[in-house]
Amino acid sequence: MKEQDTNSPIIHLQRQQLLLRMEYEYEKEEFKRQTENMGVARKVKRGVCWYPASPGRSYYNSLNQLVIEITHTENLDIEHNFEFGRPVCFFRQSADGKITYFNFTATVSYADEARMVVIMPGARAIMDIQSADNLGVQLYFDETSYRTMFEALEDVLRAKGNRLAELRDILLGTVKTGFRELYPVRFPWLNSTQESAVNKVLCARDVAIVHGPPGTGKTTLAKVIANTTSAEFTQINATVAGKKDMENVVKEAQQNLGMYGKKTILFIDEIHRFNKGQQDYLLPFVEDGTIILIGATTENPYFEVNAALISRSIIFELKSLEISEVKELILRAVNDKTKGMGNYKARIDEDALDFLADMAGGDARNALNAIELGILTTPRSEDGLIHITLDVASQCIQKRVVRYDKNGDNHYDIISAFIKSMRGSDPDAAVYYLAKMLYAGEDVKFIARRIMILASEDIGNADPQALCVAVAAAQAVERVGMPEAQIILSQAVTYMACAPKSNSAVNAIFAAMDSVKRTKTTVPPHLQDAHYGGHEKLGHGIGYKYAHDYPNHYVHQQYLPTEIQGEHFYELSEMGYEKTLKEYQTKIKSQS
């Protein structure tokens, strides 16, 4: 019974509540610490602070809120981040540069380039800032998301016998995810991943988020869904849409649901561009079923989308198109007279087709734009046809043809030269081959994997930091993506090339593996497990010397199996940190 209570959904949610509270307190304190340590000038440059700021008139607005106007006249060319609903705090700076913060927070009601209207907590707060010299205002820790999550958790904890209770059971795994049972719809013009995504979205009862690289068909899928479902379909783009646009969508959705019993599907392209406040605004309408939300994003939604929204979502990832699929699209664009450019009588050479499909990097839009440009700008030949050659294709996609076949011999030649240049401590050659691979469209994750291997194989303990740099680079590359990933890879590559070298680690494991294959061994009795009653009767663990009980935390005793005692696998070099390790090993063994 006690075990059941411990694992109950309520206990589980209370734990989540506690963890969320701890996270909230930590982030708030961390924000305050970073804010206090960051200079005013730096905050101004980042667009999170106005200094100096001047208080203007105060009044009650139409919502009976006490507000004050704040203006600034310096650094107007810097784009600021003050916007409706964001919390702010005020401070004054003394002549010696000391910052003193006022003991209250306020909320932005309106902001433009040089003026903002701030909702104040009371008349005393207004008097304080009106009498202050050298006044400044900056963004404060935004609690909106946390407040929403705390309220949501409270609602979930109290829910019983309603839709929210059902969602709770789904999220905690006691009830299956909310899919409708619909017969799969065939879409012959889509690839298998896209077709699967459309059917998943059509079956989703609550929220679906489709994410994938550019040009994989996210917006196209939205249009397919719009033409397939009987629900009202509305599409907005987060890069240009504001809260007013969302309010209009919600209002129409409420009317459609109330008057006609018709649900509304809201498709938001680039949903990661919405700030947290905009995402929070959608939550209650998703919760009560007013709208079915489909979000599309090129970013990882777990990093960029509100956690509360993610928790109500079915996430589906679109993969980059395969080269064969991109080639098919290009050929369709060249030859199809109805939906493509077949009437232009163009022909594309095989090597040009391969090049465009490869350089597109799985982005159909990129490939189609290039072929369209090629057809529209290339004059006809004497035979009356437009010939898309390799030279034409390279001009259209603005890339020179690099002799680098990712599946051929030259691929392995470049990789070999890349690895050997880092091993040979030539940073110039290493970064050149890196650039050649990137220019030719090599997978950045493949490059990062090779760097990680080299960090252990060719550097090892001569510089243990090398592996840390390589792993961090691999993680950063996957998180950031191109084109910025090239900078991260360049840092890692040049570090590897300049680091001291040692192959002792790789030699050690190869020698040890060879020994394992050659000789059957047993663990010495004194090293055998002794963490159980009766081990003495078996002779296990008897005579073992605990190293920490001896000077230098070292004592001479047999560790290798008796059958190979005296064999040596790891040879410390005189390079870098391995020299230090070698000296230490010599010291402790000579003193024992």
C-alpha positions in Angstrom: 0.0 0.0 0.0 2.8 2.3 0.9 4.5 1.6 -2.5 1.2 2.4 -4.3 0.9 5.7 -2.5 4.5 6.6 -3.4 3.8 5.9 -7.1 0.4 7.5 -7.2 -0.3 10.2 -9.9 -0.9 12.8 -7.2 2.4 12.1 -5.5 4.1 12.2 -8.8 2.6 15.6 -9.7 3.4 17.0 -6.3 7.1 16.0 -6.8 7.0 17.8 -10.2 5.5 20.8 -8.4 8.4 20.8 -5.9 11.0 20.4 -8.7 9.4 23.2 -10.7 9.5 25.4 -7.6 13.2 24.6 -7.1 13.9 25.4 -10.8 11.9 28.6 -10.5 13.8 29.8 -7.4 17.2 28.9 -9.0 16.5 30.6 -12.3 15.2 33.7 -10.5 18.3 33.9 -8.3 20.6 33.2 -11.3 18.9 35.9 -13.3 19.4 38.4 -10.4 23.0 37.4 -10.1 23.8 37.8 -13.8 21.9 41.0 -13.9 23.7 42.6 -11.0 27.1 41.5 -12.4 26.5 42.8 -15.9 27.4 46.4 -16.5 24.7 49.0 -17.5 26.4 49.7 -20.8 26.4 46.0 -21.7 22.7 45.7 -20.9 21.9 48.7 -23.0 23.7 47.2 -26.0 21.8 44.0 -25.5 18.5 45.9 -25.7 17.4 44.9 -22.2 17.9 48.3 -20.5 17.2 52.0 -21.0 19.7 54.3 -19.3 19.4 57.1 -18.7 15.6 57.0 -18.6 13.2 59.8 -17.8 9.8 59.5 -16.0 6.9 61.3 -17.6 3.3 61.8 -16.8 1.4 59.2 -14.7 -2.3 58.4 -15.0 -5.0 55.7 -14.8 -5.5 53.9 -18.1 -8.8 52.6 -19.5 -8.4 49.4 -17.4 -8.1 51.6 -14.3 -4.4 50.6 -14.0 -1.9 53.2 -12.6 0.7 53.8 -15.3 3.6 56.0 -16.0 5.4 57.1 -19.2 9.1 56.4 -19.5 11.3 57.9 -22.3 14.9 57.8 -23.3 16.9 59.8 -25.8 20.2 57.9 -26.1 21.1 54.7 -28.0 17.9 54.9 -30.1 19.6 52.9 -32.8 19.7 49.8 -30.6 16.7 47.5 -31.0 15.3 46.9 -27.6 13.3 43.9 -26.2 10.7 45.8 -24.2 7.2 44.7 -25.3 3.7 44.3 -24.0 3.4 42.1 -20.9 7.1 41.9 -20.0 8.1 42.6 -16.4 10.6 45.4 -15.7 12.5 46.8 -12.7 13.9 50.3 -12.0 17.3 51.3 -10.7 19.4 54.4 -10.0 23.1 54.7 -10.6 25.3 56.8 -8.3 28.2 59.0 -9.4 30.7 56.2 -8.4 28.8 53.7 -10.6 27.0 51.8 -7.8 23.6 50.4 -8.8 20.6 50.5 -6.4 17.4 48.6 -7.4 14.0 49.7 -6.4 12.1 47.1 -4.4 9.2 46.5 -6.8 8.5 45.3 -10.3 6.3 46.7 -13.0 4.8 45.5 -16.3 5.2 47.0 -19.8 1.8 48.1 -21.3 3.2 49.7 -24.5 6.6 50.4 -26.0 8.0 52.0 -29.1 11.5 53.1 -30.0 11.8 55.9 -27.5 8.8 55.7 -25.2 7.0 53.1 -23.1 4.0 53.0 -20.8 4.6 50.9 -17.6 1.9 49.6 -15.3 3.0 50.4 -11.7 2.2 48.6 -8.4 1.1 51.8 -6.7 1.4 55.5 -6.2 4.4 55.2 -3.8 6.4 53.4 -6.6 5.7 56.3 -9.0 6.9 58.9 -6.4 10.1 56.9 -5.9 11.1 56.9 -9.5 9.9 60.5 -10.2 12.3 61.7 -7.5 15.2 59.5 -8.5 18.4 60.8 -10.3 20.2 58.8 -13.0 17.2 56.6 -13.5 17.3 53.4 -15.5 14.8 50.6 -16.4 15.6 47.0 -17.4 13.8 43.8 -18.2 13.2 41.7 -15.1 12.8 37.9 -14.6 9.8 36.8 -16.6 7.6 34.7 -14.3 4.8 34.3 -16.9 5.7 30.8 -18.0 6.3 29.6 -14.4 3.0 31.1 -13.2 1.2 29.4 -16.0 2.9 26.1 -15.2 2.1 26.4 -11.5 -1.5 27.1 -12.2 -1.7 24.3 -14.7 -0.2 21.9 -12.1 -2.7 23.0 -9.5 -5.6 22.5 -12.0 -4.3 19.1 -12.9 -3.9 18.0 -9.3 -7.5 19.0 -8.6 -9.0 17.6 -11.8 -11.4 14.7 -11.4 -13.8 13.1 -13.9 -13.2 15.7 -16.7 -11.1 16.3 -19.9 -8.2 17.6 -17.9 -8.1 14.5 -15.7 -8.1 12.5 -19.0 -5.1 14.5 -20.3 -3.3 14.0 -16.9 -3.7 10.2 -17.2 -2.4 10.3 -20.8 0.7 12.3 -19.9 1.4 10.0 -16.9 1.2 7.0 -19.1 -1.9 5.3 -17.5 -4.0 6.0 -20.7 -2.7 5.9 -24.3 -1.9 9.1 -26.2 -5.0 10.8 -27.7 -5.2 9.5 -31.2 -8.3 9.1 -33.2 -8.7 5.8 -35.0 -8.9 6.8 -38.7 -8.2 4.8 -41.8 -4.9 5.9 -43.2 -5.2 8.3 -46.1 -2.9 7.8 -49.1 -1.1 10.8 -50.6 0.9 9.5 -53.6 2.6 12.8 -54.2 4.2 12.8 -50.7 7.2 10.7 -49.6 6.7 8.1 -46.8 7.8 10.4 -44.0 5.5 13.2 -45.1 2.5 10.9 -45.6 3.1 9.4 -42.1 3.2 12.9 -40.6 -0.1 14.0 -42.3 -1.9 10.9 -40.9 -0.4 11.4 -37.5 -1.7 15.0 -37.4 -5.1 14.0 -38.7 -5.4 11.5 -35.9 -4.2 13.9 -33.1 -6.9 14.9 -30.7 -5.2 17.8 -29.1 -1.9 19.3 -30.4 0.5 18.3 -33.1 3.9 19.9 -33.7 5.8 19.0 -36.9 9.5 19.9 -37.0 12.2 19.4 -39.5 14.9 21.2 -41.5 13.9 23.9 -44.1 12.4 22.5 -47.4 11.1 19.2 -46.0 7.5 20.1 -46.7 6.1 21.4 -43.4 3.9 24.1 -44.9 2.9 21.9 -47.8 1.7 19.3 -45.3 -0.4 22.0 -43.6 -2.2 22.6 -47.0 -2.7 18.9 -47.5 -4.2 18.7 -44.0 -6.4 21.7 -44.7 -7.8 20.0 -47.8 -8.3 16.7 -46.1 -10.1 17.6 -42.8 -13.6 18.9 -42.4 -12.5 21.3 -39.7 -12.1 25.0 -40.3 -8.4 25.7 -41.2 -6.5 28.9 -40.4 -2.8 29.6 -41.0 -0.6 32.3 -39.5 3.2 32.9 -39.6 4.8 33.6 -36.2 7.4 35.9 -37.8 4.8 38.5 -38.6 1.7 37.6 -36.5 1.0 39.4 -33.2 -1.3 38.8 -30.3 -4.1 40.7 -32.1 -3.9 38.1 -35.0 -4.3 35.3 -32.5 -7.2 37.0 -30.7 -9.0 37.2 -34.1 -8.3 33.5 -34.8 -9.6 32.5 -31.3 -12.7 34.7 -31.7 -13.6 33.1 -35.0 -12.8 29.6 -33.6 -15.2 30.2 -30.7 -17.9 31.4 -33.1 -17.4 28.3 -35.4 -17.6 26.0 -32.4 -20.6 27.6 -30.8 -22.7 28.3 -33.8 -21.8 25.4 -36.1 -20.1 22.8 -33.8 -17.1 23.0 -36.1 -13.6 22.8 -34.7 -10.8 25.0 -36.0 -7.3 23.9 -36.9 -4.7 26.6 -36.3 -1.5 26.1 -38.2 1.4 28.3 -37.0 4.5 28.3 -39.2 7.8 29.0 -37.4 6.1 28.6 -34.0 9.4 28.9 -32.2 9.4 32.7 -33.2 6.5 33.2 -30.7 7.7 34.5 -27.4 6.6 32.7 -24.2 3.8 35.2 -23.6 2.3 34.5 -27.0 2.6 30.8 -26.6 1.0 31.0 -23.1 -2.0 32.9 -24.6 -2.9 29.8 -26.7 -2.8 27.4 -23.8 -6.4 27.7 -22.4 -7.9 27.6 -25.9 -6.0 24.4 -26.7 -7.0 23.1 -23.3 -10.7 23.6 -23.8 -10.7 22.4 -27.4 -11.5 25.7 -29.0 -8.6 25.2 -31.4 -6.5 22.2 -32.6 -3.0 23.5 -32.9 -0.5 22.4 -35.5 2.9 24.1 -35.1 5.8 23.9 -37.6 9.3 24.7 -36.7 12.8 24.3 -38.1 14.2 24.2 -34.5 14.1 21.5 -31.9 10.7 22.2 -30.2 11.9 20.9 -26.8 14.3 23.9 -26.8 12.2 26.6 -28.3 8.5 25.8 -27.5 6.8 26.5 -24.2 7.0 23.4 -21.9 3.3 23.6 -21.1 2.5 23.6 -24.8 4.9 20.7 -25.5 3.3 18.6 -22.7 0.0 18.8 -24.6 1.6 18.1 -28.0 2.3 15.2 -30.3 5.7 15.8 -31.7 6.5 14.6 -35.2 9.9 15.1 -36.9 10.3 15.5 -40.6 13.7 14.3 -41.9 15.7 16.0 -44.6 14.7 14.7 -48.1 16.9 12.0 -49.5 19.0 12.8 -52.5 16.9 10.5 -54.6 13.7 12.3 -53.6 15.2 15.7 -54.4 16.3 14.4 -57.8 12.8 13.2 -58.4 11.4 16.7 -57.6 13.9 18.4 -59.9 13.0 16.1 -62.8 9.3 16.7 -62.1 9.9 20.4 -62.1 11.8 20.2 -65.4 9.5 17.9 -67.3 6.0 18.4 -65.9 4.0 20.6 -68.2 1.1 21.2 -65.8 2.7 21.8 -62.4 6.3 22.3 -63.5 8.2 24.0 -66.2 7.9 21.4 -68.9 6.7 23.9 -71.5 10.1 25.6 -71.4 11.6 22.5 -73.1 14.6 22.2 -70.8 16.9 19.3 -70.3 19.2 18.7 -67.3 22.4 16.7 -67.6 22.9 13.8 -65.2 25.9 15.3 -63.5 24.1 18.7 -63.0 21.1 16.8 -61.5 23.4 14.9 -59.1 25.1 18.2 -58.1 21.9 20.2 -57.5 20.3 17.3 -55.5 23.5 17.0 -53.4 24.0 20.8 -52.8 20.3 21.2 -51.8 21.1 19.5 -48.5 17.7 17.9 -48.3 15.9 21.2 -48.9 13.4 20.9 -51.8 12.8 24.6 -51.9 16.5 25.3 -52.4 16.7 22.8 -55.3 13.5 24.0 -57.0 14.6 27.7 -56.8 17.9 26.8 -58.4 16.4 24.9 -61.3 13.8 27.6 -61.9 16.6 30.2 -62.0 18.6 28.0 -64.4 15.7 27.5 -66.8 14.7 31.2 -66.8 18.2 32.6 -67.3 19.8 30.1 -69.7 19.5 30.8 -73.4 18.3 28.2 -75.8 20.8 26.1 -77.7 20.7 25.6 -81.5 18.5 22.5 -81.0 15.8 24.8 -79.4 16.3 23.3 -76.0 17.5 24.8 -72.7 20.4 22.7 -71.5 21.1 22.8 -67.7 24.7 21.7 -67.5 26.9 21.3 -64.5 28.3 24.8 -65.0 24.9 26.3 -65.2 23.8 24.4 -62.0 26.8 25.6 -60.0 26.1 29.2 -61.0 22.4 28.9 -60.0 23.1 27.6 -56.6 26.1 29.9 -56.2 28.5 27.2 -55.5 31.6 26.1 -57.3 31.8 22.4 -58.2 34.2 20.9 -55.7 35.8 17.5 -56.7 34.3 15.7 -53.7 32.0 12.8 -54.1 30.6 12.0 -50.7 30.2 8.3 -51.7 33.3 7.9 -53.8 37.1 7.6 -53.5 37.7 11.3 -53.3 35.5 11.5 -50.2 37.9 9.2 -48.4 40.9 11.0 -49.7 39.7 14.3 -48.3 38.8 12.7 -44.9 42.2 11.0 -44.8 44.0 14.2 -45.5 41.8 16.0 -42.9 42.7 13.5 -40.1 46.4 13.3 -41.0 46.7 17.1 -41.0 45.3 17.2 -37.4 47.5 14.3 -36.4 50.5 16.0 -38.0 49.9 19.3 -36.1 49.2 21.4 -39.2 46.2 23.6 -38.3 46.3 25.4 -41.7 45.9 22.2 -43.7 43.4 20.8 -41.2 41.1 23.8 -41.5 41.5 23.9 -45.3 40.2 20.3 -45.6 37.4 21.2 -43.1 36.4 24.1 -45.4 36.5 21.8 -48.5 34.2 19.3 -46.8 31.8 21.9 -45.6 31.7 23.6 -49.0 30.9 20.4 -50.7 28.0 19.7 -48.3 29.5 17.1 -46.0 27.4 16.1 -42.9 28.7 18.2 -40.0 27.8 15.4 -37.6 30.1 13.1 -39.5 32.9 15.6 -39.2 32.3 16.1 -35.5 32.5 12.3 -35.0 35.8 12.1 -36.7 37.2 14.9 -34.5 36.0 13.1 -31.3 37.8 9.9 -32.4 41.0 11.7 -33.2 40.9 13.4 -29.8 41.4 10.0 -28.1 43.3 8.2 -30.8 46.0 10.7 -31.5 46.0 13.1 -28.5 44.7 11.1 -25.6 46.2 11.9 -22.2 48.8 14.2 -23.7 45.9 16.7 -23.5 42.8 15.3 -21.8 41.0 18.5 -22.5 41.0 17.7 -26.2 38.2 15.1 -25.8 36.2 17.6 -23.8 36.6 20.2 -26.6 35.6 17.6 -29.3 32.5 16.4 -27.4 31.4 19.9 -26.6 31.9 20.8 -30.3 29.8 17.9 -31.4 27.0 18.8 -29.1 27.1 22.5 -30.1 27.1 21.6 -33.8 24.0 19.5 -33.5 22.3 22.2 -31.4 23.3 25.2 -33.6 23.4 23.9 -37.1 24.9 25.5 -40.2 26.2 28.0 -41.1 27.3 28.9 -37.5 28.5 25.3 -36.9 31.5 25.9 -39.2 32.9 28.3 -36.6 32.6 25.7 -33.8 34.2 23.0 -36.0 37.0 25.3 -36.9 37.7 25.9 -33.2 37.8 22.2 -32.5 39.9 21.3 -35.5 42.5 24.0 -34.9 42.7 22.9 -31.2 43.2 19.3 -32.2 45.9 20.3 -34.6 47.8 22.4 -32.1 47.5 20.0 -29.1 50.4 17.7 -28.0 50.0 14.2 -29.5 50.1 10.7 -28.1 48.7 7.4 -29.3 49.4 5.6 -26.1 45.7 5.1 -25.3 44.9 3.5 -28.6 48.0 1.3 -28.4 47.0 0.2 -24.9 43.6 -1.0 -25.8 44.8 -2.7 -29.0 47.5 -4.5 -27.0 45.0 -5.4 -24.2 42.5 -6.8 -26.8 45.2 -8.9 -28.3 46.1 -10.3 -24.9 42.5 -11.1 -24.2 42.2 -13.0 -27.4 45.5 -15.0 -26.8 45.2 -16.0 -23.1 42.5 -17.3 -20.9 42.8 -15.6 -17.5 41.1 -15.5 -14.1 40.7 -12.6 -11.6 43.2 -12.9 -8.7 41.3 -14.0 -5.6 42.2 -10.9 -3.5 40.5 -8.7 -6.2 37.3 -10.8 -6.3 34.0 -9.4 -5.0 33.7 -9.6 -1.2 30.5 -7.7 -0.7 28.4 -10.6 0.6 28.4 -13.0 3.5 30.5 -16.1 3.3 33.1 -14.6 0.8 35.8 -15.7 3.3 35.0 -19.3 2.9 35.5 -19.0 -0.8 38.8 -17.1 -0.4 37.4 -14.1 -2.2 38.8 -10.6 -1.3 41.2 -12.1 1.3 44.5 -10.1 1.4 43.3 -7.1 -0.6 45.1 -3.9 0.3 43.0 -0.7 0.2 45.1 1.8 -1.6 43.9 4.9 0.3 45.2 3.4 3.5 48.8 3.8 2.3 51.2 6.7 1.6 50.5 8.5 -1.7 47.3 6.4 -1.9 49.3 3.7 -3.5 50.4 0.2 -2.5 52.2 -2.4 -4.6 50.0 -5.5 -5.2 49.1 -7.8 -8.0 46.2 -6.5 -10.2 46.7 -8.3 -13.5 45.7 -11.9 -13.8 48.5 -14.4 -12.8 48.5 -15.8 -16.3 49.7 -12.5 -17.8 51.5 -11.0 -14.9 54.3 -8.7 -16.0 52.7 -7.7 -19.3 52.6 -4.0 -20.1 50.0 -2.3 -22.3 50.0 1.4 -21.6 53.2 3.2 -22.4 53.2 6.8 -21.2 54.9 9.2 -23.5 56.9 12.3 -22.8 54.3 14.5 -24.5 52.1 17.1 -22.7 50.2 16.0 -19.7 51.3 12.4 -20.2 54.8 13.4 -19.1 53.3 14.7 -15.8 51.4 11.4 -15.4 54.6 9.4 -16.1 56.5 11.4 -13.5 53.7 10.8 -10.9 53.6 7.1 -11.6 57.4 6.9 -11.2 57.3 8.8 -8.0 54.6 6.8 -6.2 56.0 3.5 -7.2 59.6 4.4 -6.2 58.4 5.5 -2.7 56.2 2.4 -1.9 
